[in-house]
Amino acid sequence: MDTNEPANEAGNTAPAPRRRAQGLGREVILEACLKLAHGTEPDALSFRKIGKELGADPTALYRHFADKDELLLALADRVIAKGMEGYRPGPSWEASLRDLMLRTRASFLRYPQVATLAALRVTRQEGELEFIEAMLGALDRAGFERREAVRVYRACGDFMLAWTGFSAGLVLLGEKSALDDEAWVSRYAEVSAQQYPLAVSSVEMMAAVQDEDNHRFALDLLLGGIAARLAN
């Protein structure tokens, strides 16, 4: 029999053995998780599905991560670190803040499963520390006093993470999100235009606003407010 698979005593081909637990490592596991996190399948990051992707028993993951929470924090930090790759301070503090927030958001949205599960967490790891240091460095160059810089950083960081989690949720919804917009418009068509004239006349325009365009607009408002605060 021409096969690389071992045969059992009855002469039947045995299934390929699962990857030995000692052959796994944190890096291998994280890369497999990121591959799964690209998709929109529900519960893509369950230990069962991760084990299947690795060809290993799911219990082997516990040799490297104490629980799923530890794994998610490591994944979130890896996504932040990927977003920071190639970052260089911009010509102005405002350009630097914009770049940092957009690149980190884009990195999370490449892995929507991670964004919805872990984007609101504090990872306390290297990727997050690099992001914080870069943000505070831009605000320091702008001339903000440290306490004020910390307040601005928190506002920017929370803005980016909250909006990114929301946007990732829309990605995972897929076509259901567009259906929601259609239902929104059709429902308002049934509402009294006399009682709610502004809402009824504006709903189609509101539904036409795309999430990414809306995010850029809100980011412009945020950065404009920060610049105005610095000028006072």
Phi, psi and omega per residue, in radians:
M1 nan 2.157 -3.065
D2 -1.578 1.602 -3.123
T3 -2.698 2.645 3.075
N4 -1.576 -0.102 -3.100
E5 -1.496 2.472 -3.135
P6 -1.219 2.623 3.092
A7 -1.816 2.555 3.088
N8 -1.501 -3.092 -3.051
E9 -1.066 -0.524 -3.127
A10 -1.399 -0.022 3.127
G11 1.534 0.050 3.129
N12 -1.489 2.563 3.114
T13 -1.214 2.226 -3.135
A14 -1.458 2.610 3.084
P15 -1.099 2.623 3.131
A16 -1.051 2.340 -3.130
P17 -1.159 2.608 3.077
R18 -1.236 2.699 3.138
R19 -1.044 2.295 -3.126
R20 -1.120 2.474 -3.066
A21 -1.001 -0.632 -3.109
Q22 -1.249 -0.194 3.080
G23 -1.447 -0.176 3.119
L24 -1.544 2.821 3.043
G25 -2.685 2.955 -3.114
R26 -1.014 -0.714 -3.108
E27 -1.131 -0.773 3.137
V28 -1.086 -0.741 -3.128
I29 -1.146 -0.778 -3.113
L30 -1.123 -0.711 3.129
E31 -1.138 -0.670 3.084
A32 -1.121 -0.704 3.127
C33 -1.134 -0.696 3.119
L34 -1.134 -0.630 3.083
K35 -1.086 -0.768 3.112
L36 -1.173 -0.608 -3.058
A37 -1.271 -0.197 3.080
H38 -1.163 -0.496 -3.015
G39 -1.539 -3.051 -3.111
T40 -2.068 0.224 3.139
E41 -1.178 2.311 -3.137
P42 -1.034 2.479 3.078
D43 0.952 0.676 -3.094
A44 -1.125 -0.390 -3.069
L45 -1.814 0.496 3.005
S46 -1.233 2.627 3.141
F47 -1.055 -0.557 3.123
R48 -1.094 -0.804 -3.117
K49 -1.252 -0.603 3.092
I50 -1.137 -0.764 3.108
G51 -1.047 -0.719 3.115
K52 -1.096 -0.753 3.125
E53 -1.071 -0.638 -3.109
L54 -1.482 -0.246 -3.026
G55 1.203 0.573 -3.094
A56 -2.302 2.773 3.062
D57 -1.150 2.328 -3.129
P58 -0.959 -0.525 -3.126
T59 -1.148 -0.352 3.128
A60 -1.131 -0.412 -3.138
L61 -1.108 -0.507 -3.093
Y62 -1.243 -0.175 3.036
R63 -1.272 -0.374 -3.042
H64 -2.028 -0.416 3.110
F65 -2.349 2.271 -3.065
A66 -1.070 -0.630 3.141
D67 -2.816 -3.130 -3.098
K68 -1.151 -0.546 3.140
D69 -1.091 -0.769 3.117
E70 -1.094 -0.691 3.108
L71 -1.107 -0.780 -3.124
L72 -1.122 -0.677 3.111
L73 -1.139 -0.700 3.093
A74 -1.142 -0.674 3.099
L75 -1.132 -0.809 3.135
A76 -1.028 -0.733 -3.136
D77 -1.176 -0.645 3.103
R78 -1.111 -0.674 3.124
V79 -1.163 -0.708 3.080
I80 -1.081 -0.783 -3.131
A81 -1.074 -0.690 3.092
K82 -1.082 -0.681 3.112
G83 -1.154 -0.516 -3.111
M84 -1.412 -0.211 -3.119
E85 -1.061 2.196 3.111
G86 1.479 0.034 -3.125
Y87 -1.179 2.370 2.990
R88 -2.355 2.420 3.112
P89 -0.933 2.411 -3.125
G90 -1.378 3.138 -3.114
P91 -1.181 -0.284 3.122
S92 -2.489 2.827 3.120
W93 -1.076 -0.638 -3.120
E94 -1.163 -0.713 3.099
A95 -1.117 -0.641 3.128
S96 -1.158 -0.804 3.127
L97 -1.068 -0.783 -3.129
R98 -1.052 -0.816 -3.125
D99 -1.075 -0.798 -3.108
L100 -1.080 -0.752 -3.101
M101 -1.246 -0.693 -3.124
L102 -1.244 -0.707 -3.104
R103 -1.227 -0.633 3.124
T104 -1.242 -0.709 3.063
R105 -1.042 -0.817 -3.128
A106 -1.068 -0.678 3.123
S107 -1.118 -0.784 3.108
F108 -1.086 -0.705 -3.091
L109 -1.238 -0.286 3.002
R110 -1.266 -0.328 3.132
Y111 -2.263 1.207 -3.009
P112 -1.037 -0.509 3.109
Q113 -1.090 -0.666 3.121
V114 -1.258 -0.720 -3.096
A115 -1.041 -0.780 -3.094
T116 -1.276 -0.492 -3.081
L117 -1.584 -0.530 -2.953
A118 -2.350 -0.034 -3.064
A119 -1.154 -0.356 -3.115
L120 -1.652 0.103 -3.096
R121 -1.658 2.849 3.023
V122 -1.764 2.013 -3.036
T123 -1.418 -0.548 -3.138
R124 1.106 0.491 -3.083
Q125 -2.182 -3.125 -2.916
E126 -1.046 -0.772 -3.125
G127 -1.042 -0.804 3.121
E128 -1.104 -0.717 -3.138
L129 -1.109 -0.664 3.089
E130 -1.123 -0.707 3.120
F131 -1.109 -0.821 -3.133
I132 -1.072 -0.802 -3.116
E133 -1.063 -0.726 -3.141
A134 -1.170 -0.730 3.124
M135 -1.110 -0.838 -3.132
L136 -1.158 -0.575 3.093
G137 -1.104 -0.711 3.119
A138 -1.138 -0.711 -3.133
L139 -1.244 -0.566 3.070
D140 -1.142 -0.737 3.109
R141 -1.138 -0.509 3.129
A142 -1.221 -0.400 3.131
G143 1.836 0.177 3.108
F144 -1.241 2.417 2.970
E145 -1.129 2.601 -2.959
R146 -0.974 -0.782 -3.120
R147 -1.108 -0.698 3.112
E148 -1.194 -0.673 3.118
A149 -1.075 -0.673 3.119
V150 -1.135 -0.726 3.107
R151 -1.085 -0.757 3.138
V152 -1.147 -0.741 3.110
Y153 -1.018 -0.808 -3.127
R154 -1.066 -0.727 3.127
A155 -1.098 -0.762 -3.127
C156 -1.192 -0.778 -3.135
G157 -1.100 -0.764 3.131
D158 -1.171 -0.656 3.089
F159 -1.041 -0.862 -3.100
M160 -1.106 -0.814 -3.073
L161 -1.201 -0.753 -3.123
A162 -1.127 -0.801 -3.123
W163 -1.186 -0.625 3.131
T164 -1.161 -0.728 3.079
G165 -1.064 -0.705 3.091
F166 -1.101 -0.818 -3.121
S167 -1.138 -0.671 3.098
A168 -1.111 -0.644 3.076
G169 -1.075 -0.672 3.091
L170 -1.151 -0.685 3.105
V171 -1.059 -0.767 -3.117
L172 -1.222 -0.482 3.074
L173 -1.197 -0.546 3.132
G174 1.117 -2.296 -3.065
E175 -1.170 -0.323 3.106
K176 -1.086 -0.534 3.125
S177 -1.133 -0.764 3.100
A178 -1.132 -0.663 3.104
L179 -1.125 -0.624 3.084
D180 -1.090 -0.728 3.120
D181 -1.111 -0.713 3.121
E182 -1.120 -0.728 3.123
A183 -1.149 -0.627 3.111
W184 -1.044 -0.869 -3.117
V185 -1.131 -0.791 -3.105
S186 -1.159 -0.603 3.127
R187 -1.190 -0.699 3.139
Y188 -1.187 -0.406 3.105
A189 -1.143 -0.358 -3.127
E190 -1.622 -0.129 -3.096
V191 -1.474 2.594 -3.141
S192 -1.132 2.042 3.100
A193 -1.229 -0.378 3.089
Q194 -1.285 -0.654 -3.107
Q195 -1.397 -0.614 -3.108
Y196 -2.264 1.111 -3.018
P197 -1.090 -0.688 -3.093
L198 -1.262 -0.755 -3.134
A199 -1.123 -0.795 -3.094
V200 -1.154 -0.718 -3.103
S201 -1.327 -0.242 -3.071
S202 -1.870 -0.159 -2.967
V203 -1.077 -0.672 -3.139
E204 -1.155 -0.662 3.088
M205 -1.160 -0.697 3.133
M206 -1.146 -0.742 -3.129
A207 -1.185 -0.424 -3.111
A208 -1.386 -0.246 -3.131
V209 -1.237 2.161 3.133
Q210 -1.462 2.569 -3.055
D211 -0.996 -0.785 -3.091
E212 -1.165 -0.716 3.092
D213 -1.112 -0.701 3.139
N214 -1.143 -0.673 3.107
H215 -1.103 -0.792 3.136
R216 -1.075 -0.695 3.132
F217 -1.120 -0.796 3.138
A218 -1.133 -0.641 3.106
L219 -1.135 -0.681 3.062
D220 -1.050 -0.744 3.121
L221 -1.098 -0.745 -3.137
L222 -1.107 -0.854 -3.117
L223 -1.173 -0.601 3.067
G224 -1.112 -0.685 3.093
G225 -1.156 -0.657 3.101
I226 -1.137 -0.766 3.126
A227 -1.081 -0.698 3.121
A228 -1.145 -0.650 3.132
R229 -1.160 -0.663 3.130
L230 -1.161 -0.575 -3.104
A231 -1.287 -0.389 -3.101
N232 -1.392 nan nan
